[in-house]
């Protein structure tokens, strides 16, 4: 999931923000740091639960900052704010179940959406 957030952040920032802007750099680095901290925390889990816990919390805090950057971006441009979405992995299949505002995308290949 963290890798998906990173990939989407890079694509969004490249498309909607000037590549040399501080906001672009800050958002991409926050997403990248989240991925790295989760990976390092997973590696440390075999040796230290405390380090794993700390790195996971650092990643969580970084993703929270990234979320706030997305909110600022939307607010400053007068864009409609979407309600938070919770993704869950269906245990019996490889589909993600999540609410989606666009009915035409609910039946996309390999993706199932639920409202």
SULQUIWO-V222075 format. One record per backbone hydrogen bond with DSSP energy under -0.5 kcal/mol. CO is the residue of the C=O (numbers start at 1). NH is the residue of the N-H. Records with the same first field share a line. If there is no record, write none. Layout:
# SULQUIWO-V222075
CO: NH, NH
This chain:
# SULQUIWO-V222075
1: 5
2: 6
3: 7
4: 8
5: 9
6: 10
7: 11
8: 12
9: 13
10: 14
11: 15
12: 16
13: 17
18: 21
21: 25
22: 26
23: 27
24: 28
25: 29
26: 30
27: 31
28: 32
29: 33
30: 34
31: 35
32: 36
33: 37
34: 38
35: 39
36: 40
37: 41
38: 42
39: 43
40: 44
41: 45
43: 46
44: 47, 48
48: 52
49: 53
50: 54
51: 55
52: 56
53: 57
54: 58
55: 59
56: 60
57: 61
58: 62
59: 63
60: 64
61: 65
62: 66
63: 67
64: 68
65: 69
66: 70
67: 71
68: 72
69: 73
70: 74
71: 75
72: 76
73: 77
74: 79
75: 78
85: 87
88: 90, 97
90: 93
95: 90
96: 98, 112
97: 88
98: 114
101: 103
102: 105
103: 106
105: 108
106: 113
108: 111
